[in-house]
């Protein structure tokens, strides 16, 4: 990993820590700087990660238009990587936006897919379980098949559509 890529990743990681700590202004500054560097470096997987946290920083600041824009871009960027761990990680971020917008069913479906997919990184799986527990639903997804790459693409398309509906003011039960 080159110097600029490492610097960008560290800035994004700091931004993530700030989001978890409720320090959204600091998160925004770090994530914007990290995403800017990552765009220059060209690592699409880490760019998707950074865009997700940039979106969640905007969400914390209650700027839902930018939150959806960046998380949507993160989903699209993750798809380009064809990396299930990248796609699944960003799906969890999109689910948080949907949950908070009242699209509970879409959020639960996305989070359960994150939990049950074997390519999900452990930290993301634990976070998704925690979000599901906080919603009062279990992470048990039953005996459903683990989504393959094509199914993941379909799930992401559904998430992008749900984010668009929520941005337009629609709701779901």
One Martini backbone bead per residue (centre of mass of N, CA, C, O) as a GRO file, in nm:
protein
  173
    1UNK     BB    1   0.096   0.037   0.024
    2UNK     BB    2   0.077   0.352  -0.024
    3UNK     BB    3   0.097   0.654   0.116
    4UNK     BB    4  -0.176   0.776   0.012
    5UNK     BB    5  -0.352   0.533   0.077
    6UNK     BB    6  -0.290   0.524   0.381
    7UNK     BB    7  -0.384   0.809   0.445
    8UNK     BB    8  -0.674   0.774   0.349
    9UNK     BB    9  -0.750   0.537   0.534
   10UNK     BB   10  -0.698   0.686   0.801
   11UNK     BB   11  -0.907   0.908   0.759
   12UNK     BB   12  -1.150   0.721   0.734
   13UNK     BB   13  -1.116   0.583   1.008
   14UNK     BB   14  -1.153   0.842   1.169
   15UNK     BB   15  -1.434   0.900   1.064
   16UNK     BB   16  -1.565   0.649   1.179
   17UNK     BB   17  -1.505   0.711   1.475
   18UNK     BB   18  -1.666   0.977   1.477
   19UNK     BB   19  -1.937   0.857   1.415
   20UNK     BB   20  -1.949   0.669   1.666
   21UNK     BB   21  -1.906   0.946   1.852
   22UNK     BB   22  -2.083   1.193   1.720
   23UNK     BB   23  -1.853   1.347   1.529
   24UNK     BB   24  -1.950   1.477   1.237
   25UNK     BB   25  -1.760   1.708   1.158
   26UNK     BB   26  -1.498   1.544   1.180
   27UNK     BB   27  -1.585   1.321   0.988
   28UNK     BB   28  -1.620   1.491   0.738
   29UNK     BB   29  -1.331   1.593   0.710
   30UNK     BB   30  -1.189   1.316   0.695
   31UNK     BB   31  -1.357   1.186   0.465
   32UNK     BB   32  -1.309   1.396   0.247
   33UNK     BB   33  -1.002   1.364   0.241
   34UNK     BB   34  -0.994   1.055   0.191
   35UNK     BB   35  -1.163   1.051  -0.070
   36UNK     BB   36  -0.989   1.238  -0.236
   37UNK     BB   37  -0.738   1.054  -0.229
   38UNK     BB   38  -0.875   0.792  -0.334
   39UNK     BB   39  -0.942   0.903  -0.612
   40UNK     BB   40  -0.641   0.932  -0.692
   41UNK     BB   41  -0.553   0.634  -0.643
   42UNK     BB   42  -0.804   0.413  -0.730
   43UNK     BB   43  -0.941   0.256  -0.489
   44UNK     BB   44  -1.254   0.126  -0.497
   45UNK     BB   45  -1.295  -0.020  -0.231
   46UNK     BB   46  -1.203   0.221  -0.045
   47UNK     BB   47  -1.394   0.427  -0.163
   48UNK     BB   48  -1.655   0.296  -0.074
   49UNK     BB   49  -1.594   0.313   0.225
   50UNK     BB   50  -1.566   0.625   0.236
   51UNK     BB   51  -1.845   0.700   0.122
   52UNK     BB   52  -2.008   0.577   0.344
   53UNK     BB   53  -1.894   0.757   0.579
   54UNK     BB   54  -1.972   1.021   0.451
   55UNK     BB   55  -2.275   0.963   0.451
   56UNK     BB   56  -2.298   0.912   0.764
   57UNK     BB   57  -2.210   1.196   0.842
   58UNK     BB   58  -2.446   1.340   0.706
   59UNK     BB   59  -2.662   1.193   0.864
   60UNK     BB   60  -2.573   1.307   1.143
   61UNK     BB   61  -2.635   1.609   1.013
   62UNK     BB   62  -2.913   1.582   0.847
   63UNK     BB   63  -2.809   1.521   0.536
   64UNK     BB   64  -2.985   1.325   0.327
   65UNK     BB   65  -2.897   1.389   0.044
   66UNK     BB   66  -2.591   1.333   0.084
   67UNK     BB   67  -2.612   1.060   0.210
   68UNK     BB   68  -2.743   0.919  -0.038
   69UNK     BB   69  -2.534   0.991  -0.246
   70UNK     BB   70  -2.285   0.850  -0.110
   71UNK     BB   71  -2.407   0.569  -0.064
   72UNK     BB   72  -2.480   0.522  -0.358
   73UNK     BB   73  -2.190   0.546  -0.463
   74UNK     BB   74  -2.082   0.317  -0.291
   75UNK     BB   75  -2.250   0.092  -0.416
   76UNK     BB   76  -2.154   0.132  -0.709
   77UNK     BB   77  -1.851   0.096  -0.648
   78UNK     BB   78  -1.865  -0.187  -0.522
   79UNK     BB   79  -1.971  -0.329  -0.775
   80UNK     BB   80  -1.717  -0.280  -0.952
   81UNK     BB   81  -1.527  -0.470  -0.777
   82UNK     BB   82  -1.656  -0.758  -0.714
   83UNK     BB   83  -1.661  -0.740  -0.386
   84UNK     BB   84  -1.829  -0.874  -0.138
   85UNK     BB   85  -1.715  -0.722   0.111
   86UNK     BB   86  -1.772  -0.439  -0.003
   87UNK     BB   87  -2.073  -0.467  -0.056
   88UNK     BB   88  -2.162  -0.554   0.234
   89UNK     BB   89  -2.056  -0.308   0.387
   90UNK     BB   90  -2.241  -0.099   0.235
   91UNK     BB   91  -2.515  -0.223   0.297
   92UNK     BB   92  -2.513  -0.147   0.596
   93UNK     BB   93  -2.521   0.160   0.553
   94UNK     BB   94  -2.786   0.168   0.395
   95UNK     BB   95  -2.961   0.043   0.621
   96UNK     BB   96  -2.944   0.280   0.815
   97UNK     BB   97  -3.091   0.484   0.642
   98UNK     BB   98  -3.352   0.321   0.612
   99UNK     BB   99  -3.425   0.288   0.904
  100UNK     BB  100  -3.436   0.605   0.965
  101UNK     BB  101  -3.671   0.634   0.726
  102UNK     BB  102  -3.871   0.362   0.769
  103UNK     BB  103  -3.728   0.109   0.605
  104UNK     BB  104  -3.728  -0.171   0.763
  105UNK     BB  105  -3.739  -0.414   0.566
  106UNK     BB  106  -3.491  -0.336   0.397
  107UNK     BB  107  -3.292  -0.331   0.632
  108UNK     BB  108  -3.324  -0.620   0.733
  109UNK     BB  109  -3.249  -0.766   0.473
  110UNK     BB  110  -2.966  -0.651   0.444
  111UNK     BB  111  -2.853  -0.734   0.723
  112UNK     BB  112  -2.901  -1.040   0.691
  113UNK     BB  113  -2.711  -1.070   0.449
  114UNK     BB  114  -2.459  -0.981   0.597
  115UNK     BB  115  -2.460  -1.198   0.821
  116UNK     BB  116  -2.478  -1.470   0.625
  117UNK     BB  117  -2.233  -1.396   0.469
  118UNK     BB  118  -1.909  -1.527   0.435
  119UNK     BB  119  -1.770  -1.241   0.322
  120UNK     BB  120  -1.807  -1.108   0.577
  121UNK     BB  121  -1.678  -0.912   0.791
  122UNK     BB  122  -1.672  -0.939   1.123
  123UNK     BB  123  -1.729  -0.641   1.201
  124UNK     BB  124  -1.982  -0.615   1.016
  125UNK     BB  125  -2.144  -0.844   1.137
  126UNK     BB  126  -2.160  -0.734   1.426
  127UNK     BB  127  -2.294  -0.469   1.352
  128UNK     BB  128  -2.547  -0.587   1.218
  129UNK     BB  129  -2.645  -0.736   1.468
  130UNK     BB  130  -2.672  -0.484   1.647
  131UNK     BB  131  -2.884  -0.344   1.475
  132UNK     BB  132  -3.095  -0.565   1.488
  133UNK     BB  133  -3.122  -0.567   1.794
  134UNK     BB  134  -3.204  -0.260   1.809
  135UNK     BB  135  -3.475  -0.338   1.636
  136UNK     BB  136  -3.590  -0.622   1.755
  137UNK     BB  137  -3.428  -0.826   1.573
  138UNK     BB  138  -3.307  -1.091   1.434
  139UNK     BB  139  -3.038  -1.252   1.249
  140UNK     BB  140  -3.212  -1.469   1.158
  141UNK     BB  141  -3.253  -1.603   0.814
  142UNK     BB  142  -3.267  -1.887   0.807
  143UNK     BB  143  -3.261  -2.100   0.501
  144UNK     BB  144  -3.145  -1.911   0.320
  145UNK     BB  145  -2.972  -1.830   0.066
  146UNK     BB  146  -2.678  -1.735  -0.034
  147UNK     BB  147  -2.575  -1.477  -0.202
  148UNK     BB  148  -2.472  -1.422  -0.497
  149UNK     BB  149  -2.349  -1.204  -0.716
  150UNK     BB  150  -2.621  -1.154  -0.859
  151UNK     BB  151  -2.786  -1.110  -0.600
  152UNK     BB  152  -2.626  -0.870  -0.496
  153UNK     BB  153  -2.697  -0.685  -0.731
  154UNK     BB  154  -3.003  -0.689  -0.671
  155UNK     BB  155  -2.988  -0.576  -0.385
  156UNK     BB  156  -2.853  -0.310  -0.463
  157UNK     BB  157  -3.075  -0.213  -0.650
  158UNK     BB  158  -3.289  -0.205  -0.424
  159UNK     BB  159  -3.140  -0.001  -0.245
  160UNK     BB  160  -3.127   0.229  -0.449
  161UNK     BB  161  -3.432   0.252  -0.478
  162UNK     BB  162  -3.496   0.304  -0.178
  163UNK     BB  163  -3.329   0.562  -0.155
  164UNK     BB  164  -3.493   0.716  -0.368
  165UNK     BB  165  -3.766   0.701  -0.229
  166UNK     BB  166  -3.678   0.841   0.033
  167UNK     BB  167  -3.585   1.107  -0.106
  168UNK     BB  168  -3.897   1.151  -0.212
  169UNK     BB  169  -4.079   1.061   0.063
  170UNK     BB  170  -4.105   0.775   0.108
  171UNK     BB  171  -4.253   0.476   0.254
  172UNK     BB  172  -4.220   0.203   0.490
  173UNK     BB  173  -4.295  -0.072   0.709
   0.00000   0.00000   0.00000
